[in-house]
């Protein structure tokens, strides 16, 4: 599954985003998991908000957001499951 996700990220970065999104722009990464795609978007110049409702992934995302904030602004948040 990891290779499939990696391939999708590469496809989006190479073919879809350059055609349909203007950088700098704002993006929302819903279901961000570990934040891997959020990091790709940030490197492309996007300001973003990343969220995931699965608590085990959130510490990774929050530490990633600290890194992303240094280069242009990002937020990591969790959605309540209640």
N, C-alpha and C positions, 0 to 999 in steps of 0.2 A: 504494500500500500504506500509506503514512503516514496518509492520511485514514481508511482502514479501521481502523487501530490507534487513532487518535485517537477515532474514533466508538465503538469498543469501550470505551476507557477512560472516556469520558463516560457511556455506558450503564451500566457497572459502578458508577461513582461515584453516578449519579443514581438508578438503579432497583434494583440488586442488593445492594450493600453496606448501604444503610440498612435493608433488610428482613431481612438474614440475618447481619449482623455487629454486634456491640456495640462501641462505642468508649468508652474506650480498650481495645484488644485487641492481640494479637500477630499478625503476618502474615508469611508467607514468599512472596517474589516470586522464583520459579524461572524462569530465562531472562529476567532483568531487562533485558538489553540496555543501553540508555543510562541506565536508572533513572527514566524519565519516570513510569511508573505508581507506582513506589516513592515518588516525591515527592508524588504525589496522595494516596497512603495516609497518608503522614506528615502532610500538611496536615489530614487527617481525624482525626488523633489516634492513629493506630496506631503501635506500636513494631514495627519490622520488620527482617528479615534479607533481603537481596537477593543473589542469586548468579547467575552466568552462566559457562558453560564456554568461551565464545569470548573469548580474550585481548584482541583489539583493542577490545572495549567496556569492559574493566575499568578502564582509567585514568579514564574518564568516570564510572563508577560509584563508584570510590573517592573521587574529588573531590566527588561528590554526597553520599556518606555523611558526609563531614566536615561539610557543611552541615546534613544531617539530624540528626547527633548533637547539634548545638547546640540543637535544639528537642525532643528527647525520645528519642533513642537509636535508632541504626540500625547495621547492620553490612553491609559489602560484602565478598564473598569470591569466590574463583574455585574451580571444581572442577577437579581434575587430570584431564587427558585421557589419562593413562598407565594 
